[in-house]
């Protein structure tokens, strides 16, 4: 899908075949670490106050690596997911059925969408998570996302997103290697890194308050940012 920002990178929209899904290839396409990162996301949000009665929007939910945990925990129908790749959503349905959780997620709670249009679900969200989404996208996409989410996150609602941080004393134009993880990030190509001042600037003029949370135990060194939805001024 496209917005005025242009198309998303091709690797995120490549459709998986039925054979790839049956063989579990979807688990690797979303970065592997299936059990570890899925449980990490779940434990983090529950620790931050996610309760079973709340509504959660999972951006870039993919094949439900974290979604399985949230769907098991939340009241039926309170998990919602968006991903640009419809074949990953199909794979996620397969994962749910294997886990015996299929009936807990209405068919309309998963949306193939490349523009972060959570408002299309017609509900207000308490929590939003974007795990390993904006590590792969330039900042204009984050600003676009914040604008879309302002339409469907209740005042006081929380948007958590992971990112690679570029320290203030590191030249923003230079690649950066994350020790001991060994990955390299860039200012202008995937995987991207950001300074805190960049992440604050993307929210300017929008009803969000930024709260950096730092490291959260991600095995590849991603940091966590919190944007809190503020009451809009009349």
C-alpha positions as CSV (number, residue, x, y, z in Angstrom):
1,X,0.0,0.0,0.0
2,X,1.0,3.6,-0.5
3,X,0.6,7.0,1.0
4,X,1.9,10.3,-0.1
5,X,5.2,9.1,1.5
6,X,5.5,6.5,-1.2
7,X,5.5,2.7,-1.1
8,X,6.8,0.7,1.8
9,X,10.0,-1.3,1.1
10,X,9.3,-4.3,-1.0
11,X,10.6,-6.8,1.5
12,X,7.8,-6.0,3.8
13,X,5.0,-6.7,1.3
14,X,6.4,-9.8,-0.4
15,X,3.6,-12.4,-0.2
16,X,4.4,-15.7,1.3
17,X,3.3,-18.9,-0.4
18,X,1.1,-21.5,1.3
19,X,4.1,-23.8,1.3
20,X,6.3,-21.2,3.1
21,X,3.6,-20.6,5.7
22,X,3.1,-24.4,6.3
23,X,6.9,-24.8,6.7
24,X,7.0,-22.0,9.3
25,X,9.0,-19.6,7.1
26,X,6.9,-16.7,8.4
27,X,8.6,-16.9,11.7
28,X,12.0,-16.2,10.2
29,X,10.8,-13.4,7.9
30,X,9.7,-11.4,11.0
31,X,13.1,-11.7,12.5
32,X,13.1,-15.1,14.2
33,X,13.5,-15.2,18.0
34,X,9.9,-16.3,18.0
35,X,9.4,-17.4,21.6
36,X,11.8,-14.9,23.1
37,X,10.6,-11.7,21.5
38,X,7.0,-12.6,21.6
39,X,7.1,-13.2,25.4
40,X,9.3,-10.1,25.8
41,X,6.6,-7.8,24.2
42,X,3.9,-9.3,26.3
43,X,5.7,-9.1,29.6
44,X,6.8,-5.5,28.9
45,X,3.2,-4.2,28.2
46,X,1.7,-6.1,31.1
47,X,4.4,-4.6,33.3
48,X,3.4,-1.2,32.0
49,X,-0.2,-1.6,33.0
50,X,-2.0,-3.5,30.2
51,X,-5.1,-5.1,31.7
52,X,-7.4,-7.8,30.1
53,X,-10.3,-5.4,29.6
54,X,-8.2,-2.9,27.6
55,X,-7.9,-2.6,23.9
56,X,-4.5,-3.0,22.2
57,X,-3.5,-2.1,18.7
58,X,-0.5,-4.0,17.4
59,X,1.2,-2.1,14.5
60,X,3.2,-4.3,12.2
61,X,1.7,-7.3,14.0
62,X,3.0,-9.7,11.3
63,X,2.2,-13.3,12.0
64,X,1.3,-12.6,15.6
65,X,4.6,-13.4,17.3
66,X,3.5,-11.2,20.2
67,X,-0.1,-11.3,19.2
68,X,-0.6,-14.9,20.4
69,X,0.4,-13.9,23.9
70,X,-1.8,-10.8,23.9
71,X,-4.8,-12.6,22.5
72,X,-4.6,-15.3,25.2
73,X,-4.5,-12.6,27.9
74,X,-6.9,-9.9,26.7
75,X,-10.7,-10.3,26.7
76,X,-11.9,-11.8,23.4
77,X,-12.0,-9.2,20.7
78,X,-9.8,-6.7,22.5
79,X,-6.7,-7.3,20.4
80,X,-6.4,-5.6,17.0
81,X,-3.5,-5.9,14.5
82,X,-2.4,-4.1,11.4
83,X,0.3,-5.3,8.9
84,X,1.1,-4.3,5.3
85,X,1.6,-8.0,4.4
86,X,-1.7,-9.9,4.1
87,X,0.1,-13.3,3.9
88,X,1.7,-12.7,7.3
89,X,-1.8,-12.1,8.7
90,X,-2.9,-15.4,7.1
91,X,0.1,-17.1,8.8
92,X,-0.9,-15.5,12.1
93,X,-4.3,-17.0,11.8
94,X,-2.7,-20.4,11.3
95,X,-0.6,-19.8,14.5
96,X,-3.7,-18.9,16.4
97,X,-5.6,-22.0,15.3
98,X,-2.7,-24.2,16.2
99,X,-2.6,-22.6,19.7
100,X,-6.4,-23.1,20.1
101,X,-7.0,-19.4,20.2
102,X,-8.8,-18.7,16.9
103,X,-12.2,-18.0,18.4
104,X,-10.8,-15.3,20.6
105,X,-10.0,-13.0,17.6
106,X,-12.8,-11.8,15.3
107,X,-12.0,-11.9,11.7
108,X,-12.3,-8.1,11.4
109,X,-9.7,-7.5,14.0
110,X,-6.8,-8.0,11.6
111,X,-6.3,-5.4,8.9
112,X,-4.0,-5.4,5.9
113,X,-3.0,-1.7,5.8
114,X,0.2,0.1,5.0
115,X,-0.8,3.5,6.4
116,X,-1.3,2.8,10.2
117,X,-5.0,3.6,9.9
118,X,-6.1,2.2,13.3
119,X,-9.2,4.4,13.3
120,X,-10.6,2.1,10.6
121,X,-11.5,-0.4,13.4
122,X,-14.0,2.1,14.9
123,X,-12.8,1.8,18.5
124,X,-10.5,3.8,20.8
125,X,-7.3,2.2,22.0
126,X,-5.7,2.1,25.4
127,X,-2.4,0.8,24.3
128,X,-0.6,0.7,20.9
129,X,2.6,-1.2,20.2
130,X,5.0,-0.9,17.2
131,X,7.7,-3.5,17.8
132,X,10.5,-3.4,15.1
133,X,8.5,-1.2,12.8
134,X,10.3,2.2,12.9
135,X,13.7,0.5,13.1
136,X,13.0,-0.1,9.4
137,X,11.3,3.1,8.3
138,X,12.4,6.8,8.0
139,X,11.1,9.4,10.3
140,X,8.4,10.8,8.0
141,X,6.5,7.5,8.5
142,X,6.6,7.9,12.2
143,X,5.1,11.4,12.0
144,X,2.4,10.1,9.7
145,X,1.7,7.3,12.1
146,X,1.4,9.6,15.1
147,X,-1.1,11.7,13.1
148,X,-3.2,8.6,12.3
149,X,-3.1,7.3,15.9
150,X,-4.2,10.6,17.3
151,X,-7.6,9.8,15.7
152,X,-8.1,6.5,17.6
153,X,-6.1,6.5,20.9
154,X,-8.0,7.8,23.9
155,X,-6.6,10.7,26.0
156,X,-4.1,9.1,28.3
157,X,-3.6,6.2,26.0
158,X,-0.1,4.9,25.4
159,X,1.9,4.3,22.2
160,X,5.1,2.3,22.6
161,X,7.5,2.0,19.8
162,X,11.0,0.5,19.5
163,X,13.9,2.3,17.8
164,X,17.7,2.3,17.6
165,X,19.0,5.3,19.4
166,X,21.9,7.5,18.1
167,X,23.5,9.2,21.1
168,X,23.8,13.0,21.0
169,X,27.6,12.7,20.8
170,X,27.6,10.4,17.8
171,X,27.6,12.0,14.3
172,X,24.1,11.5,13.1
173,X,25.2,11.0,9.5
174,X,27.6,8.1,10.4
175,X,26.6,4.4,10.7
176,X,26.7,3.0,14.2
177,X,27.5,-0.5,15.4
178,X,25.7,-1.8,18.4
179,X,28.0,-3.8,20.7
180,X,27.7,-6.5,21.8
181,X,24.9,-7.2,19.4
182,X,26.9,-6.4,16.3
183,X,24.2,-4.8,14.2
184,X,24.9,-1.6,12.2
185,X,22.3,1.1,11.9
186,X,22.1,4.1,9.5
187,X,20.6,7.6,9.3
188,X,19.2,7.1,5.8
189,X,18.6,3.4,5.2
190,X,17.3,0.3,6.9
191,X,17.9,-0.3,9.7
192,X,17.5,3.3,10.8
193,X,18.7,5.1,14.0
194,X,17.3,8.2,15.6
195,X,18.3,10.8,18.1
196,X,15.9,11.7,20.8
197,X,15.5,15.2,19.4
198,X,14.4,13.7,16.1
199,X,11.7,11.6,17.8
200,X,10.5,14.6,19.7
201,X,10.4,16.7,16.5
202,X,8.2,14.2,14.7
203,X,5.5,14.7,17.3
204,X,5.5,18.6,17.2
205,X,2.0,20.0,16.7
206,X,0.4,16.7,17.5
207,X,-1.3,15.7,20.8
208,X,1.5,13.5,22.1
209,X,3.9,13.8,25.0
210,X,7.2,11.8,24.6
211,X,8.8,9.8,27.4
212,X,12.0,7.9,26.6
213,X,12.2,4.6,28.4
214,X,15.7,3.4,27.3
215,X,16.6,-0.2,27.0
216,X,14.0,-2.9,27.7
217,X,15.9,-6.1,27.2
218,X,15.6,-6.5,23.5
219,X,18.2,-9.0,22.3
220,X,19.3,-6.7,19.4
221,X,19.6,-3.5,21.4
222,X,16.4,-1.7,20.5
223,X,15.3,1.0,22.9
224,X,11.7,1.8,23.8
225,X,9.9,5.1,23.4
226,X,6.5,6.0,24.9
227,X,4.2,8.6,23.4
228,X,1.3,9.5,25.7
229,X,-1.9,10.8,24.0
230,X,-2.7,14.2,25.4
231,X,-6.1,16.0,25.6
232,X,-6.3,18.2,22.5
233,X,-6.6,21.9,23.3
234,X,-10.1,23.3,22.3
